[in-house]
Amino acid sequence: MKLTISLAFICAVISLILLLKDKRMLTDQLIRLHVVGATNSEEDQNIKLQIRDTVLQEVSAWTSGSENKGEAYRCISDQLNTLEDIVNEKLNEIGIQEKARVTLMKEAFSTRYYDTFTLPAGVYDSLRVVIGEGKGANWWCVVFPELCLPATSEGFEETASCAGFPDALTAALE
């Protein structure tokens, strides 16, 4: 009986270690995008989504040749001021006087449930865009590898694989 309990405990500890290792691999391989709206008004939330689209388009172009997170991080970091200018120009085009702040930082994220996978809680590198005072709802995704739009598509696993996720990391997302 003691042997059975000991073996079960050892198996549980090994499973936990493997799970934490997979989680750590995810936080080491991903750059999250976090866009925070000025307020929760319908107008500000629509603006937030327009800014999200602008950021995704720019960052995707800059990181498209990146083979790993380090390269992508450097591309984004090198263009951070430019990205803030682009975001603020977009706000101006829309007719919004508020400005946005764009930073690249470590940020704690809660577990995020998508249609096709779950991204575990953890501290991730994050491209954070805060519009105005940032008192509105926020929008999250994975900006590198680019998984923002496919996160709710049926082809998620194929997209994750094409984005450079090894099978172990794709499994860790599920």
C-alpha positions as CSV (number, residue, x, y, z in Angstrom):
1,M,0.0,0.0,0.0
2,K,2.8,2.4,0.9
3,L,4.6,1.6,-2.3
4,T,1.4,2.4,-4.3
5,I,1.0,5.7,-2.6
6,S,4.7,6.5,-3.0
7,L,4.6,5.7,-6.7
8,A,1.4,7.8,-7.2
9,F,3.1,10.7,-5.4
10,I,6.3,10.4,-7.5
11,C,4.2,10.3,-10.7
12,A,2.3,13.4,-9.6
13,V,5.5,15.2,-8.9
14,I,7.0,14.2,-12.3
15,S,3.8,15.3,-14.0
16,L,3.9,18.7,-12.2
17,I,7.6,19.2,-13.2
18,L,6.8,18.4,-16.8
19,L,3.8,20.8,-16.8
20,L,5.9,23.6,-15.3
21,K,8.7,22.9,-17.8
22,D,6.2,23.2,-20.7
23,K,4.7,26.4,-19.1
24,R,8.2,27.9,-18.7
25,M,9.0,27.0,-22.4
26,L,5.9,28.9,-23.4
27,T,6.8,32.0,-21.4
28,D,10.3,31.8,-22.9
29,Q,9.1,31.5,-26.5
30,L,6.1,34.0,-26.7
31,I,5.6,37.7,-26.9
32,R,2.1,38.7,-25.9
33,L,0.2,41.7,-27.1
34,H,-1.8,43.7,-24.6
35,V,-3.9,46.6,-25.9
36,V,-5.9,48.6,-23.3
37,G,-8.7,50.9,-24.3
38,A,-9.1,54.4,-23.0
39,T,-12.5,53.6,-21.5
40,N,-15.2,51.0,-21.8
41,S,-17.4,53.1,-24.1
42,E,-18.4,51.4,-27.3
43,E,-16.5,54.0,-29.3
44,D,-13.2,53.6,-27.3
45,Q,-13.5,49.8,-27.6
46,N,-13.8,50.0,-31.4
47,I,-10.8,52.4,-31.4
48,K,-8.9,49.8,-29.4
49,L,-9.6,47.2,-32.0
50,Q,-8.4,49.5,-34.8
51,I,-5.2,50.2,-32.9
52,R,-4.8,46.4,-32.4
53,D,-5.1,45.9,-36.2
54,T,-2.5,48.6,-36.9
55,V,-0.1,47.2,-34.3
56,L,-0.5,43.6,-35.7
57,Q,0.1,44.8,-39.2
58,E,3.3,46.7,-38.3
59,V,4.8,44.1,-36.0
60,S,4.0,41.3,-38.3
61,A,6.0,43.0,-41.1
62,W,8.9,43.7,-38.8
63,T,9.1,40.2,-37.3
64,S,8.2,38.1,-40.4
65,G,11.8,37.0,-40.9
66,S,12.5,36.3,-37.2
67,E,13.5,32.7,-36.5
68,N,13.1,33.0,-32.7
69,K,11.7,35.1,-29.9
70,G,15.1,36.9,-29.4
71,E,15.2,38.1,-32.9
72,A,11.5,39.2,-32.8
73,Y,12.0,41.0,-29.5
74,R,15.0,42.9,-30.9
75,C,13.0,43.9,-34.0
76,I,10.1,45.2,-31.9
77,S,12.4,46.9,-29.4
78,D,14.3,48.7,-32.1
79,Q,11.0,50.0,-33.6
80,L,9.2,50.8,-30.3
81,N,9.3,54.6,-30.7
82,T,8.3,54.2,-34.4
83,L,5.4,52.0,-33.4
84,E,4.2,54.5,-30.8
85,D,4.3,57.2,-33.5
86,I,2.4,55.0,-35.9
87,V,-0.3,54.3,-33.2
88,N,-0.6,58.0,-32.3
89,E,-0.9,58.9,-36.0
90,K,-3.7,56.4,-36.4
91,L,-5.5,57.8,-33.3
92,N,-5.1,61.3,-34.9
93,E,-6.5,60.0,-38.3
94,I,-9.5,58.6,-36.4
95,G,-10.0,62.0,-34.8
96,I,-8.9,61.1,-31.3
97,Q,-6.9,63.6,-29.3
98,E,-5.7,61.1,-26.7
99,K,-2.2,59.6,-27.1
100,A,-1.1,56.0,-26.6
101,R,1.9,54.7,-24.8
102,V,3.7,51.7,-26.2
103,T,6.1,49.7,-24.1
104,L,7.8,46.3,-24.2
105,M,7.9,44.8,-20.7
106,K,7.4,41.7,-18.5
107,E,3.8,41.4,-17.6
108,A,1.8,38.8,-15.6
109,F,-1.1,37.3,-17.5
110,S,-3.9,35.2,-16.2
111,T,-4.9,32.0,-17.9
112,R,-6.5,32.8,-21.2
113,Y,-9.1,30.5,-22.7
114,Y,-9.5,30.6,-26.5
115,D,-11.8,28.5,-28.7
116,T,-9.1,26.1,-29.6
117,F,-6.5,26.3,-26.8
118,T,-5.7,27.6,-23.4
119,L,-2.7,29.8,-22.8
120,P,-1.5,29.3,-19.2
121,A,-1.0,32.1,-16.7
122,G,2.5,33.3,-16.3
123,V,4.9,36.2,-16.7
124,Y,5.4,36.9,-20.4
125,D,7.3,39.5,-22.4
126,S,4.5,41.8,-23.5
127,L,4.1,44.5,-26.1
128,R,1.7,46.8,-24.2
129,V,-0.3,49.6,-25.8
130,V,-2.3,51.8,-23.5
131,I,-4.7,54.3,-25.1
132,G,-5.3,57.5,-23.1
133,E,-5.6,56.7,-19.4
134,G,-6.1,53.0,-20.1
135,K,-9.3,52.6,-18.0
136,G,-11.1,50.4,-20.5
137,A,-11.2,46.7,-21.2
138,N,-8.1,45.1,-22.7
139,W,-7.4,42.8,-25.6
140,W,-4.7,40.1,-25.5
141,C,-3.1,37.7,-28.0
142,V,0.3,36.3,-29.0
143,V,2.1,38.7,-31.3
144,F,5.1,36.3,-31.7
145,P,4.9,33.8,-33.1
146,E,1.9,35.4,-34.8
147,L,-1.1,33.7,-33.3
148,C,-3.5,36.6,-32.8
149,L,-6.1,35.8,-35.4
150,P,-5.7,32.0,-35.7
151,A,-6.3,31.6,-32.0
152,T,-10.0,31.0,-32.7
153,S,-9.7,29.2,-36.0
154,E,-10.0,25.6,-36.7
155,G,-6.5,25.5,-38.2
156,F,-4.8,26.6,-35.0
157,E,-2.5,23.6,-34.6
158,E,-1.3,24.0,-38.2
159,T,-0.8,27.7,-37.7
160,A,1.2,27.1,-34.5
161,S,3.4,24.6,-36.3
162,C,4.0,27.0,-39.2
163,A,4.8,29.7,-36.7
164,G,7.7,27.6,-35.4
165,F,6.0,25.9,-32.4
166,P,7.4,22.5,-31.7
167,D,4.8,19.8,-31.0
168,A,5.6,20.0,-27.3
169,L,4.8,23.7,-27.1
170,T,1.7,23.3,-29.2
171,A,0.5,20.6,-26.8
172,A,1.3,22.9,-23.8
173,L,-1.1,25.4,-25.3
174,E,-4.0,22.9,-25.4
